[in-house]
Structure formats: structure tokens, C-alpha cells
Amino acid sequence: MKKLNNAVDRFAYTHPRFGIPNLMKFIVAGNVIVFLLLSFSNNGAISFLAFDPRAVLHGEIWRLVTFIFVPDSSNLFNLAISLYFYFWIGSMLEREWGTPKFTLYYISGMVLTILTGFIIFLTGGNGSVWGAYYINMSMFFAFAALYPDMQILLFFIIPIKVKWLAWVDAALFAVNILGSAFQLNLIGALLPVVAILNFFVFFWTEISDAVARRRGYAAHVNSHRTIQFKNAAKQQAKKAREQGYHHKCSVCGRTDTDFPNLQFRYCSRCAGYHCFCEDHIFNHEHFTS
């Protein structure tokens, strides 16, 4: 996966003129045109443009591209909101990545969708795909990964961070996958998986680095070399109440009660919380257990 991710970045860097500038503008315009055709054709236009493996094998190769122009909704208001949202996040991604990488991301989603449809068709299932909903949602996951703390207005009223919407959509993906699997709807079960796979291909380096950082932080926190000062302070306060002193040298046994002018320190290299007076803080054998 990491090799694919590096290959994508290398291709985008070495082919700066690759891609379609303002790609989302053309996709949104295509959706609007097909929606208008739908108003007059009673789904005839959609059935002519949707991806159908059988029709493609009979020469209708335009379906390899035109299925992305099939609208997600037949309701004008819902379609307008979704298209505006897709255009906005697509434009943000293109500015962040550049035209070559963004175009690769969208084309990759299309290719994976087409391959999934053909595989299902060749195994005896229905591999037809109507619309690019999951491709666009893959694009939203990429946006959420790059701008997790950006706030948007849900229903134009409720401010919410993009990362929380992404988690909700991920949960819906899981529900769709399980629901489609139980109904033996292979295309419905696999398309969300393909969208997530496309996301992972392009973000594998960032994801693996984040996991490594979390593991390193957890190891550091749990390491005996790391002093948890809050815990140490609580332990010392409890010990002081029970024993009548705050600090006691682990070598000579002197305490701050008996020697109030003596300075005491804790050693970060010892296992646990061990106190030493100023005479032994740099001159003692480190505790290992």
C-alpha cells in the first residue's frame, strides 16, 4: 500500500500538466444536465448513461465515464445541496493537492468502481452502478483527513467539525455494507469498501505515520523512564501524611523533616519514583524494578 501511495505522489510530481483543471466544475455541470434530461425522459437518460457491464461489452463504452453524471437524488433541493458540497470539497482538495493528484484520486475511484462492477457481473451478479455517490464520499473522507477541525454548518444551523461528520459517514458505510451483505447485494456491499480502499491508497503514509506516533507516545508514557508528575505528587502527599515527611533519600535515609535545608530530587532513569538527596542524586545505582 505504501508503494502505491509513493507511486501516486511521484507521478503527480513528475507530471504537473496531467489532469483536468476544475474537474468538479464539469462533474457538477454534467449532473445538472442529466437531472434536466431526467425531468423529460422518465429515467430514460439515466438508463442510457449508467454503468452496465453487459452494455459496455456490447460497445456502449461511454458508460465507463457517464455514470458519474447520474444524480444521487431526484429531489432538486437535495441535489443542489449535495452538488454544492461536492464542488466545494473537490475544489479545496484540488488546491491542496494540485490538479494531477486530485484528478488521479477521482479517476482511481472510478476505475475501482468499474472493476468491481465487472467482477460482480462476471461472477453472475448485477454489476450496474448508478451515480458516483461512493466516489464522492471517498473524496469527502480525503477532505476530512486534511481538514479534520474545520467547522461547517449542518443544516445551515448547527456548527460541527468535519471529522465528526466523517465518523458518522463511516458508521453509515458499515451499516450499508452489512445490510447489503445480508441481502446478498454484492454491488451495494462492495462499493463502500472500494471507496474506503481508494482513500487508504492515497492516505496510507499519513495513516501509518499517525499510528506510529500514537504507539510511540503510548510507549513513552508507559515507560519507566517517564515520570508522571501528577501521580508522583499524589503518592508523595499520601506518603507525607502517613510518614510525617515529604522526601526521603533512598540511599542515606535522610528526610526533609530531619534536614529541612537539604534539597531532594527524583531520578528519571530509575524504575518507579525514587527520591535522592543532593549528595546522592548524581551518585547512586539506578533502580531497575
VOPAGU-2260 file (C-alpha; in pm, 1 decimal, decimal comma):
REM VOPAGU-2260
SITE   aa  ch    i         X         Y         Z
SITE  MET   A    0       0,0       0,0       0,0
SITE  LYS   A    1     282,0     237,8      84,2
SITE  LYS   A    2     442,2     172,1    -254,7
SITE  LEU   A    3     118,1     268,4    -428,9
SITE  ASN   A    4      98,6     582,7    -220,8
SITE  ASN   A    5     455,9     677,8    -309,9
SITE  ALA   A    6     390,9     598,5    -676,7
SITE  VAL   A    7      92,0     833,8    -679,6
SITE  ASP   A    8     292,9    1117,9    -528,3
SITE  ARG   A    9     582,5    1053,3    -764,8
SITE  PHE   A   10     353,4    1050,2   -1070,3
SITE  ALA   A   11     180,4    1371,7    -965,7
SITE  TYR   A   12     518,0    1539,6    -910,2
SITE  THR   A   13     669,5    1427,5   -1241,3
SITE  HIS   A   14     355,5    1503,1   -1449,7
SITE  PRO   A   15     248,2    1852,1   -1342,0
SITE  ARG   A   16      29,7    1900,1   -1652,2
SITE  PHE   A   17    -168,1    1580,5   -1603,8
SITE  GLY   A   18    -534,3    1606,8   -1511,2
SITE  ILE   A   19    -839,2    1820,1   -1571,5
SITE  PRO   A   20    -832,4    2164,0   -1407,4
SITE  ASN   A   21   -1154,0    2242,4   -1216,4
SITE  LEU   A   22   -1267,7    1880,9   -1257,7
SITE  MET   A   23   -1555,1    1916,5   -1012,7
SITE  LYS   A   24   -1699,9    2200,5   -1217,7
SITE  PHE   A   25   -1750,3    1961,8   -1510,8
SITE  ILE   A   26   -1886,1    1684,1   -1288,9
SITE  VAL   A   27   -2138,4    1917,1   -1126,2
SITE  ALA   A   28   -2241,9    2059,2   -1465,0
SITE  GLY   A   29   -2288,3    1706,3   -1600,0
SITE  ASN   A   30   -2509,5    1615,3   -1304,3
SITE  VAL   A   31   -2724,6    1922,3   -1361,9
SITE  ILE   A   32   -2766,0    1843,2   -1732,6
SITE  VAL   A   33   -2862,5    1482,3   -1662,6
SITE  PHE   A   34   -3107,0    1596,7   -1395,5
SITE  LEU   A   35   -3275,3    1821,3   -1652,1
SITE  LEU   A   36   -3287,8    1532,4   -1900,4
SITE  LEU   A   37   -3437,0    1315,9   -1628,0
SITE  SER   A   38   -3721,9    1565,1   -1591,6
SITE  PHE   A   39   -3828,9    1495,1   -1950,4
SITE  SER   A   40   -3729,2    1133,8   -2010,5
SITE  ASN   A   41   -3868,8     938,7   -1714,6
SITE  ASN   A   42   -3536,1     770,7   -1629,7
SITE  GLY   A   43   -3457,5     700,3   -1993,8
SITE  ALA   A   44   -3147,5     919,2   -1985,6
SITE  ILE   A   45   -3020,2     756,2   -1668,4
SITE  SER   A   46   -3060,6     402,2   -1801,7
SITE  PHE   A   47   -2865,2     512,2   -2109,1
SITE  LEU   A   48   -2581,0     666,2   -1904,9
SITE  ALA   A   49   -2547,1     436,7   -1600,9
SITE  PHE   A   50   -2261,8     188,7   -1584,7
SITE  ASP   A   51   -2379,7    -152,0   -1707,4
SITE  PRO   A   52   -2108,3    -413,4   -1769,9
SITE  ARG   A   53   -2322,8    -603,0   -2019,3
SITE  ALA   A   54   -2392,4    -289,0   -2222,1
SITE  VAL   A   55   -2024,5    -189,7   -2213,1
SITE  LEU   A   56   -1926,4    -529,5   -2351,8
SITE  HIS   A   57   -2173,4    -467,1   -2634,1
SITE  GLY   A   58   -1994,7    -148,2   -2735,7
SITE  GLU   A   59   -2157,5     120,5   -2517,2
SITE  ILE   A   60   -1822,0     230,8   -2382,3
SITE  TRP   A   61   -1939,3     582,5   -2292,7
SITE  ARG   A   62   -2092,5     426,7   -1980,5
SITE  LEU   A   63   -1740,8     392,5   -1837,8
SITE  VAL   A   64   -1748,1     768,6   -1782,3
SITE  THR   A   65   -2107,1     889,3   -1794,5
SITE  PHE   A   66   -2220,7     701,3   -1483,1
SITE  ILE   A   67   -2053,8     968,9   -1267,7
SITE  PHE   A   68   -2300,3    1223,5   -1407,8
SITE  VAL   A   69   -2606,1    1032,5   -1286,1
SITE  PRO   A   70   -2752,6    1240,7    -998,2
SITE  ASP   A   71   -2764,2    1098,7    -647,6
SITE  SER   A   72   -3112,5    1234,7    -587,4
SITE  SER   A   73   -3424,1    1313,5    -789,2
SITE  ASN   A   74   -3512,7    1592,7    -545,1
SITE  LEU   A   75   -3393,2    1931,1    -669,5
SITE  PHE   A   76   -3317,6    2075,9    -325,1
SITE  ASN   A   77   -3122,6    1770,8    -202,9
SITE  LEU   A   78   -2931,1    1753,9    -530,4
SITE  ALA   A   79   -2840,7    2122,4    -516,6
SITE  ILE   A   80   -2705,5    2086,5    -161,0
SITE  SER   A   81   -2502,0    1773,6    -239,0
SITE  LEU   A   82   -2357,7    1915,1    -563,2
SITE  TYR   A   83   -2257,1    2238,2    -392,9
SITE  PHE   A   84   -2090,9    2038,8    -114,4
SITE  TYR   A   85   -1905,9    1810,0    -357,9
SITE  PHE   A   86   -1791,9    2108,0    -564,2
SITE  TRP   A   87   -1664,5    2286,2    -254,0
SITE  ILE   A   88   -1465,8    1995,9    -108,9
SITE  GLY   A   89   -1339,1    1894,1    -453,8
SITE  SER   A   90   -1211,1    2244,8    -520,0
SITE  MET   A   91   -1042,5    2251,4    -177,8
SITE  LEU   A   92    -871,5    1919,2    -245,9
SITE  GLU   A   93    -751,1    2034,3    -587,0
SITE  ARG   A   94    -599,8    2348,3    -432,6
SITE  GLU   A   95    -435,0    2142,8    -159,4
SITE  TRP   A   96    -302,7    1859,3    -377,2
SITE  GLY   A   97    -280,0    2015,3    -719,1
SITE  THR   A   98    -469,7    1912,6   -1030,8
SITE  PRO   A   99    -266,6    1595,8   -1112,0
SITE  LYS   A  100    -314,3    1425,4    -775,1
SITE  PHE   A  101    -678,6    1525,0    -737,4
SITE  THR   A  102    -759,9    1400,3   -1087,0
SITE  LEU   A  103    -579,5    1074,4   -1007,4
SITE  TYR   A  104    -784,0    1038,3    -689,7
SITE  TYR   A  105   -1114,9    1074,2    -869,9
SITE  ILE   A  106   -1011,8     854,9   -1164,1
SITE  SER   A  107    -885,4     591,8    -920,9
SITE  GLY   A  108   -1228,7     583,8    -757,9
SITE  MET   A  109   -1391,9     544,8   -1098,6
SITE  VAL   A  110   -1157,1     263,9   -1206,3
SITE  LEU   A  111   -1206,4      70,8    -882,4
SITE  THR   A  112   -1582,7     109,2    -916,5
SITE  ILE   A  113   -1577,1     -15,0   -1276,6
SITE  LEU   A  114   -1356,3    -312,2   -1188,8
SITE  THR   A  115   -1590,5    -402,9    -904,3
SITE  GLY   A  116   -1889,9    -390,6   -1137,8
SITE  PHE   A  117   -1718,9    -613,7   -1393,3
SITE  ILE   A  118   -1606,3    -865,5   -1130,6
SITE  ILE   A  119   -1959,2    -894,6    -993,5
SITE  PHE   A  120   -2102,9    -924,8   -1344,7
SITE  LEU   A  121   -1855,0   -1195,6   -1445,0
SITE  THR   A  122   -1942,4   -1394,7   -1131,5
SITE  GLY   A  123   -2310,5   -1389,6   -1220,9
SITE  GLY   A  124   -2427,9   -1084,7   -1029,9
SITE  ASN   A  125   -2564,3    -743,6   -1123,8
SITE  GLY   A  126   -2270,5    -506,5   -1159,5
SITE  SER   A  127   -2465,3    -196,8   -1263,5
SITE  VAL   A  128   -2370,2     132,3   -1096,0
SITE  TRP   A  129   -2595,9     437,8   -1093,7
SITE  GLY   A  130   -2414,1     752,5    -988,8
SITE  ALA   A  131   -2087,3     834,0    -814,3
SITE  TYR   A  132   -2210,1     858,1    -456,1
SITE  TYR   A  133   -1935,9     641,3    -306,9
SITE  ILE   A  134   -1666,4     803,9    -518,3
SITE  ASN   A  135   -1776,8    1142,0    -389,2
SITE  MET   A  136   -1789,0    1013,6     -32,2
SITE  SER   A  137   -1434,0     887,6     -72,9
SITE  MET   A  138   -1349,6    1242,5    -170,6
SITE  PHE   A  139   -1517,6    1366,6     147,3
SITE  PHE   A  140   -1307,4    1129,5     360,8
SITE  ALA   A  141    -996,3    1274,9     198,7
SITE  PHE   A  142   -1119,3    1624,9     278,9
SITE  ALA   A  143   -1189,0    1526,8     641,0
SITE  ALA   A  144    -839,6    1377,8     673,6
SITE  LEU   A  145    -680,1    1701,8     552,5
SITE  TYR   A  146    -909,3    1944,0     739,2
SITE  PRO   A  147   -1042,3    1748,8    1040,6
SITE  ASP   A  148   -1108,2    2052,9    1261,6
SITE  MET   A  149   -1275,8    2269,9    1000,5
SITE  GLN   A  150   -1628,9    2359,5    1104,8
SITE  ILE   A  151   -1927,8    2355,0     872,0
SITE  LEU   A  152   -2291,9    2437,0     937,4
SITE  LEU   A  153   -2501,6    2122,1     945,2
SITE  PHE   A  154   -2846,6    2201,6     803,6
SITE  PHE   A  155   -2712,5    2561,1     776,6
SITE  ILE   A  156   -2760,4    2595,9    1153,9
SITE  ILE   A  157   -2552,1    2356,1    1364,2
SITE  PRO   A  158   -2171,2    2408,2    1363,0
SITE  ILE   A  159   -1989,5    2076,8    1354,3
SITE  LYS   A  160   -1633,3    1970,8    1281,9
SITE  VAL   A  161   -1570,7    1782,6     960,3
SITE  LYS   A  162   -1404,0    1490,9    1140,6
SITE  TRP   A  163   -1722,9    1409,5    1332,1
SITE  LEU   A  164   -1924,6    1404,2    1010,3
SITE  ALA   A  165   -1664,2    1171,0     862,5
SITE  TRP   A  166   -1703,1     930,1    1155,2
SITE  VAL   A  167   -2080,5     935,8    1112,7
SITE  ASP   A  168   -2044,3     863,2     740,6
SITE  ALA   A  169   -1800,7     581,5     819,1
SITE  ALA   A  170   -2061,0     429,3    1050,7
SITE  LEU   A  171   -2322,9     459,1     776,6
SITE  PHE   A  172   -2081,3     289,1     539,1
SITE  ALA   A  173   -2052,5      -0,8     782,7
SITE  VAL   A  174   -2431,8     -25,8     810,5
SITE  ASN   A  175   -2468,1     -21,7     430,1
SITE  ILE   A  176   -2201,2    -289,7     390,2
SITE  LEU   A  177   -2362,9    -520,1     645,7
SITE  GLY   A  178   -2716,1    -455,2     519,7
SITE  SER   A  179   -2622,9    -520,0     157,7
SITE  ALA   A  180   -2427,0    -832,4     253,9
SITE  PHE   A  181   -2726,9    -978,2     437,4
SITE  GLN   A  182   -2942,6    -908,2     131,0
SITE  LEU   A  183   -2678,3   -1067,6     -95,1
SITE  ASN   A  184   -2646,0    -734,7    -278,1
SITE  LEU   A  185   -2280,2    -763,3    -375,3
SITE  ILE   A  186   -2252,4    -431,9    -557,2
SITE  GLY   A  187   -2405,0    -248,0    -261,4
SITE  ALA   A  188   -2167,6    -420,4     -20,0
SITE  LEU   A  189   -1851,0    -374,3    -223,3
SITE  LEU   A  190   -1883,9     -15,7    -344,5
SITE  PRO   A  191   -1836,4     132,4       7,1
SITE  VAL   A  192   -1536,3     -97,5      57,2
SITE  VAL   A  193   -1388,6      20,4    -272,8
SITE  ALA   A  194   -1436,9     384,6    -171,6
SITE  ILE   A  195   -1253,6     323,6     156,4
SITE  LEU   A  196    -979,6     134,8     -28,8
SITE  ASN   A  197    -928,9     432,9    -259,2
SITE  PHE   A  198    -895,1     657,3      45,9
SITE  PHE   A  199    -640,2     426,0     208,0
SITE  VAL   A  200    -426,3     409,2    -106,1
SITE  PHE   A  201    -383,0     786,3    -110,7
SITE  PHE   A  202    -351,8     834,7     266,1
SITE  TRP   A  203    -160,2     525,2     369,6
SITE  THR   A  204     157,3     716,8     457,5
SITE  GLU   A  205     -30,8     965,5     675,6
SITE  ILE   A  206    -228,9     687,9     845,6
SITE  SER   A  207      75,8     470,0     913,7
SITE  ASP   A  208     271,2     770,0    1045,9
SITE  ALA   A  209     -16,3     864,9    1277,6
SITE  VAL   A  210     -38,5     507,6    1411,2
SITE  ALA   A  211     338,2     502,6    1467,3
SITE  ARG   A  212     322,8     833,0    1655,3
SITE  ARG   A  213      43,9     705,2    1879,9
SITE  ARG   A  214     232,5     384,8    1952,5
SITE  GLY   A  215     547,7     578,7    2028,5
SITE  TYR   A  216     360,4     814,4    2258,8
SITE  ALA   A  217     193,9     523,2    2442,2
SITE  ALA   A  218     528,1     350,3    2483,5
SITE  HIS   A  219     681,9     672,8    2613,6
SITE  VAL   A  220     400,9     729,9    2861,8
SITE  ASN   A  221     419,7     372,8    2991,7
SITE  SER   A  222     799,7     369,0    3002,6
SITE  HIS   A  223     960,5     352,7    3346,9
SITE  ARG   A  224    1183,9     636,3    3235,2
SITE  THR   A  225     887,4     872,4    3212,1
SITE  ILE   A  226     790,4    1030,6    3541,1
SITE  GLN   A  227     417,8    1100,4    3576,6
SITE  PHE   A  228     448,4    1408,4    3795,0
SITE  LYS   A  229      80,4    1424,0    3890,4
SITE  ASN   A  230      87,7    1065,2    4008,8
SITE  ALA   A  231     416,2    1125,0    4184,9
SITE  ALA   A  232     275,1    1429,3    4362,3
SITE  LYS   A  233     -28,9    1232,2    4480,5
SITE  GLN   A  234     187,5     948,1    4605,4
SITE  GLN   A  235     418,9    1184,2    4790,0
SITE  ALA   A  236     129,4    1370,2    4950,7
SITE  LYS   A  237     -17,7    1041,1    5074,2
SITE  LYS   A  238     321,5     921,1    5196,9
SITE  ALA   A  239     382,6    1253,7    5374,4
SITE  ARG   A  240      53,4    1222,2    5561,9
SITE  GLU   A  241     135,6     866,0    5668,1
SITE  GLN   A  242     507,4     902,3    5747,7
SITE  GLY   A  243     540,8    1260,7    5859,9
SITE  TYR   A  244     779,7    1374,0    5587,2
SITE  HIS   A  245     765,1    1462,5    5216,9
SITE  HIS   A  246    1101,2    1342,9    5090,2
SITE  LYS   A  247    1341,9    1070,2    5198,4
SITE  CYS   A  248    1667,8     983,1    5030,9
SITE  SER   A  249    1666,0     628,0    4900,9
SITE  VAL   A  250    2039,9     595,0    4975,7
SITE  CYS   A  251    2109,3     756,7    5311,6
SITE  GLY   A  252    1756,6     772,7    5452,3
SITE  ARG   A  253    1765,1    1141,1    5542,7
SITE  THR   A  254    1429,1    1323,3    5525,6
SITE  ASP   A  255    1320,7    1680,1    5468,4
SITE  THR   A  256    1172,9    1681,1    5819,3
SITE  ASP   A  257    1504,3    1598,9    5985,4
SITE  PHE   A  258    1709,6    1808,1    5741,0
SITE  PRO   A  259    1487,2    2098,5    5623,6
SITE  ASN   A  260    1772,0    2274,5    5440,6
SITE  LEU   A  261    1861,4    1967,3    5235,7
SITE  GLN   A  262    1746,5    1957,4    4872,8
SITE  PHE   A  263    1583,1    1643,4    4731,6
SITE  ARG   A  264    1534,0    1533,8    4369,4
SITE  TYR   A  265    1376,4    1243,2    4176,4
SITE  CYS   A  266    1574,5    1036,0    3926,7
SITE  SER   A  267    1415,4     993,4    3582,3
SITE  ARG   A  268    1637,5     696,4    3499,3
SITE  CYS   A  269    1522,4     479,8    3789,1
SITE  ALA   A  270    1222,6     248,1    3763,0
SITE  GLY   A  271     941,3     394,2    3973,0
SITE  TYR   A  272     959,1     711,0    4183,9
SITE  HIS   A  273    1278,3     724,8    4389,2
SITE  CYS   A  274    1394,0    1029,8    4577,2
SITE  PHE   A  275    1754,6    1123,0    4648,8
SITE  CYS   A  276    1919,0    1397,1    4846,8
SITE  GLU   A  277    2154,4    1643,8    4684,9
SITE  ASP   A  278    2453,9    1430,2    4783,9
SITE  HIS   A  279    2325,0    1117,9    4607,5
SITE  ILE   A  280    2111,3    1236,6    4314,4
SITE  PHE   A  281    2411,0    1203,4    4081,6
SITE  ASN   A  282    2584,8     933,3    4279,2
SITE  HIS   A  283    2366,1     623,5    4315,3
SITE  GLU   A  284    2287,3     294,0    4147,0
SITE  HIS   A  285    1972,2     317,5    3940,2
SITE  PHE   A  286    1673,1     109,9    4041,6
SITE  THR   A  287    1565,8    -127,3    3764,6
SITE  SER   A  288    1248,1    -273,4    3915,5
